[in-house]
Amino acid sequence: MSTDPIHLGRECSGFKITVTNRDTYEPVLVGSYIVALIAQLYPHHFKWLNPDNVDSIFGGNEYRMMVELGGDVKKLYLV
């Protein structure tokens, strides 16, 4: 955790996800889209805290590289 949070004391809006069909909801897919969107919308503020952990979760660096290059991460999930 940061000892000098840059947003301390500032209002932070968020978002709410409502799952309407938990049989078709894909939390990893949704979460990876959200992370990619945040990284691409705020490139000067976004930073991977531990890139090796991200790569381990996704089985390689393809997802992280796609995000860093501003690519469409949905392409990683198309079968």
C-alpha positions in Angstrom: 0.0 0.0 0.0 1.2 3.5 -0.8 2.4 5.6 2.0 1.5 8.8 0.0 -1.8 8.0 -1.8 -2.3 10.6 -4.6 -6.1 10.5 -4.3 -6.3 10.7 -0.5 -9.3 12.9 0.5 -10.6 13.2 -3.0 -14.0 12.0 -4.2 -13.7 8.8 -6.2 -16.7 7.7 -8.3 -17.0 4.1 -9.3 -19.2 1.7 -11.1 -21.6 -1.0 -10.3 -21.9 -4.3 -12.2 -25.3 -6.0 -12.0 -25.1 -9.6 -13.1 -28.4 -10.5 -14.8 -27.6 -14.1 -15.7 -24.9 -15.7 -13.5 -24.9 -18.8 -15.8 -23.4 -16.8 -18.6 -21.5 -14.2 -16.6 -17.7 -14.5 -17.1 -16.0 -12.6 -14.3 -12.4 -13.0 -15.6 -13.4 -11.7 -19.0 -15.3 -8.7 -17.5 -12.5 -8.0 -15.0 -9.8 -8.1 -17.7 -11.9 -5.7 -19.9 -12.2 -3.3 -17.0 -8.5 -3.3 -16.2 -7.7 -2.8 -19.9 -10.1 0.0 -20.2 -8.8 1.8 -17.1 -5.2 1.3 -18.4 -6.1 2.7 -21.8 -8.1 5.7 -20.5 -5.6 6.7 -17.9 -2.2 5.6 -19.3 -0.3 8.2 -17.2 -1.8 7.0 -14.0 -2.0 3.3 -14.6 0.9 1.0 -13.5 1.1 -2.7 -13.1 2.2 -3.2 -9.5 3.6 -6.6 -10.2 3.7 -7.5 -13.9 5.0 -11.0 -13.2 1.9 -11.8 -11.1 -0.3 -10.5 -13.9 1.5 -12.7 -16.4 1.2 -15.7 -14.1 -2.5 -15.2 -13.8 -3.0 -15.0 -17.5 -0.5 -17.7 -18.4 2.0 -15.4 -20.2 2.5 -11.8 -21.1 0.1 -11.6 -24.0 -2.7 -9.9 -22.1 -0.4 -7.4 -20.4 1.3 -6.6 -23.7 -2.1 -6.2 -25.4 -3.2 -3.7 -22.7 0.1 -1.8 -22.8 -0.1 -1.4 -26.6 -3.7 -0.3 -26.5 -5.0 -3.3 -28.3 -8.4 -4.9 -28.1 -8.2 -7.5 -25.4 -11.4 -9.1 -26.6 -9.3 -10.6 -29.4 -7.5 -12.7 -26.8 -10.8 -14.4 -25.9 -12.2 -15.1 -29.4 -12.1 -18.8 -30.1 
